[in-house]
Amino acid sequence: MKILFSLILLVITTTGREMSSELKTNRDIIDSLTVDVISNYQDRMSDGSADSLLIDVGKLNQDAGNYLRVLIGNLFTEKSFIVFRNYNDVSSFQGLIVDIDYFDIGVEYSKPFVKTFLGMDYVHRRIHLKLKGQIYKGSRQKVEQAIDKEVTFKDEIPYDSVSQVEESPYGFTKGKREDFSFWEKIYEPAIAIASVAIIVYLFFAQRS
């Protein structure tokens, strides 16, 4: 009986569970969204003549500014650009200037819900990015591309993994969440326990 009870509990606690190692953190998703937006605009200007980059995030708060400077710097480094991370407005500069003046991230979680019968609790995750700025070529004489983009990422994640996906030194990776109500915290575990008891009872009742 103890073995059967243990197996039933194992099924309940693992039903519908995704491997935590497969979950993307909020920062990973924000990285990907930002890279996609910037690179799509930058690719339109790549004619081979610009081999360096200036990044100006001076209008943003420190949290967002430092994040974007490092992220975009790494992005262009991987594309074999020479990166100047500290902005210096030089009139003779012939590379690209990325001037970002608006960066807003919204992270939200839905109210927890049960995805499968006797399964674990899940939440809908929604990450929204809005980015505005300009890309100049050479000095600031002419705006080559105006950046104005909103993108959204949606998925489902286990409720108990929210703290894990929010791990980051940046405050904007943490989101708003709706928790269980008082009664939901009581009746859902009670239903699960009652279901196990009924299954165990029926199993041994049929054998007797």
C-alpha positions in Angstrom: 0.0 0.0 0.0 2.8 2.4 0.9 4.4 1.7 -2.5 1.2 2.4 -4.4 0.6 5.6 -2.4 4.1 6.8 -3.2 3.6 6.1 -6.9 0.4 8.0 -7.0 1.9 11.0 -5.3 4.8 10.9 -7.7 2.4 11.0 -10.7 0.6 13.9 -9.1 3.7 16.0 -8.5 5.2 15.3 -11.9 2.2 15.4 -14.2 2.6 18.3 -16.6 5.9 19.3 -15.2 8.5 20.8 -17.6 12.2 20.5 -16.8 13.3 23.7 -15.1 16.5 23.6 -17.0 14.5 24.1 -20.2 12.9 27.3 -19.0 14.2 30.6 -20.4 14.7 33.3 -17.8 13.0 36.7 -18.3 16.4 38.2 -19.0 17.1 35.7 -21.7 13.8 36.6 -23.4 14.4 40.3 -23.0 17.9 39.9 -24.5 16.5 38.0 -27.5 13.7 40.6 -28.1 16.1 43.5 -27.9 18.7 41.9 -30.1 16.0 41.1 -32.7 14.8 44.7 -32.8 18.2 46.3 -32.9 19.7 43.9 -35.4 16.7 44.2 -37.8 17.2 48.0 -37.9 21.0 47.7 -38.1 20.9 45.1 -40.9 19.2 47.7 -43.1 22.2 49.9 -42.8 25.0 47.3 -43.2 26.7 48.2 -46.5 30.2 47.3 -45.3 31.5 50.8 -44.8 30.9 51.1 -41.0 33.3 49.1 -38.9 32.7 50.8 -35.5 29.9 51.7 -33.2 29.0 54.4 -30.7 26.2 53.7 -28.2 24.4 56.5 -26.5 22.0 55.5 -23.7 22.5 58.7 -21.7 18.8 59.5 -21.5 17.9 56.2 -19.8 18.1 55.3 -16.2 21.3 53.6 -15.0 19.7 50.1 -14.8 18.4 50.1 -18.4 21.4 52.1 -19.7 24.1 49.7 -18.4 22.1 46.7 -19.5 21.7 48.0 -23.1 25.2 49.2 -23.4 26.6 45.7 -22.5 24.0 43.8 -24.5 24.3 45.8 -27.7 28.0 46.0 -27.3 28.2 42.2 -27.2 25.8 42.0 -30.2 28.0 44.1 -32.4 31.2 42.5 -31.1 29.9 39.2 -32.3 29.4 40.7 -35.7 33.0 41.8 -35.8 32.3 45.5 -35.1 34.8 47.5 -33.1 32.8 48.7 -30.1 33.2 52.0 -28.3 31.1 51.6 -25.2 31.6 55.1 -23.9 29.8 57.6 -26.1 31.9 60.4 -27.5 30.4 62.7 -30.1 33.2 63.0 -32.7 32.3 64.8 -35.9 34.7 62.8 -37.9 33.4 59.5 -36.7 32.4 57.2 -39.6 30.8 54.3 -37.8 27.2 53.8 -36.6 25.7 55.7 -33.7 22.8 54.0 -31.9 21.0 56.6 -29.8 18.4 54.9 -27.6 16.1 57.3 -25.7 13.2 55.0 -24.6 13.4 51.4 -23.3 10.4 49.9 -21.4 9.9 46.4 -20.3 6.7 44.9 -18.8 6.6 41.5 -17.3 3.3 40.0 -16.1 2.0 36.6 -14.9 -1.6 35.4 -14.9 -3.4 33.9 -12.0 -2.2 30.4 -11.4 -4.1 27.6 -13.1 -4.0 23.8 -13.2 -3.0 22.7 -16.7 -3.7 18.9 -16.3 -5.8 16.9 -13.9 -3.9 16.6 -10.6 -1.1 18.4 -12.3 1.1 21.2 -11.1 0.0 24.9 -11.2 1.0 27.0 -14.2 0.9 30.7 -15.0 0.7 32.6 -18.4 3.9 34.7 -18.7 3.8 37.9 -20.9 6.9 40.0 -21.6 6.4 43.2 -23.5 9.2 45.4 -24.9 9.0 48.9 -26.3 12.1 50.5 -27.7 12.6 53.9 -29.4 15.7 55.6 -30.7 17.7 56.6 -33.8 20.6 55.1 -35.8 23.0 57.6 -37.4 25.8 57.0 -39.8 28.9 59.0 -39.2 28.2 62.2 -37.3 24.8 63.2 -36.1 24.1 65.1 -39.3 21.4 62.7 -40.6 19.1 60.1 -39.0 19.4 56.9 -41.2 16.9 54.8 -39.3 14.3 55.7 -36.6 13.7 52.9 -34.2 10.2 52.5 -32.9 9.1 49.0 -32.1 6.9 47.0 -29.7 7.2 43.3 -29.4 5.6 40.7 -27.1 6.5 37.2 -25.9 4.0 34.8 -24.4 4.3 31.3 -22.9 3.2 29.1 -20.0 5.6 28.3 -17.1 5.2 26.4 -13.8 4.0 28.6 -11.0 6.8 27.6 -8.7 9.5 28.6 -11.3 8.7 32.3 -11.3 11.4 33.1 -8.8 13.9 31.1 -10.9 13.1 32.9 -14.2 13.3 36.3 -12.5 16.9 35.9 -11.3 18.9 38.9 -12.7 20.7 42.0 -11.4 18.2 44.1 -13.3 15.0 45.1 -11.7 12.9 45.2 -14.9 13.1 41.4 -15.2 10.7 41.0 -12.3 7.0 41.2 -13.0 3.5 41.5 -11.6 1.8 38.4 -10.5 -1.6 37.3 -9.3 -1.4 34.8 -6.4 -3.9 32.2 -5.3 -6.9 33.4 -3.2 -7.2 32.2 0.4 -9.8 29.5 -0.5 -7.8 28.3 -3.5 -4.8 27.6 -1.3 -7.1 25.4 0.9 -9.5 23.6 -1.5 -7.0 22.6 -4.2 -4.7 20.7 -1.9 -7.8 19.2 -0.2 -9.2 18.0 -3.6 -5.8 16.4 -4.5 -5.6 14.6 -1.1 -9.2 13.4 -1.3 -8.6 12.1 -4.9 -5.6 10.1 -3.8 -7.6 8.7 -0.9 -10.5 7.7 -3.1 -8.2 6.0 -5.7 -6.4 4.0 -2.9 -9.8 3.0 -1.3 -11.2 1.9 -4.7 -8.1 -0.1 -5.5 -8.2 -2.1 -2.3 -12.0 -2.4 -2.3 -11.9 -4.1 -5.7 -9.2 -6.5 -4.5 -11.2 -7.6 -1.4 
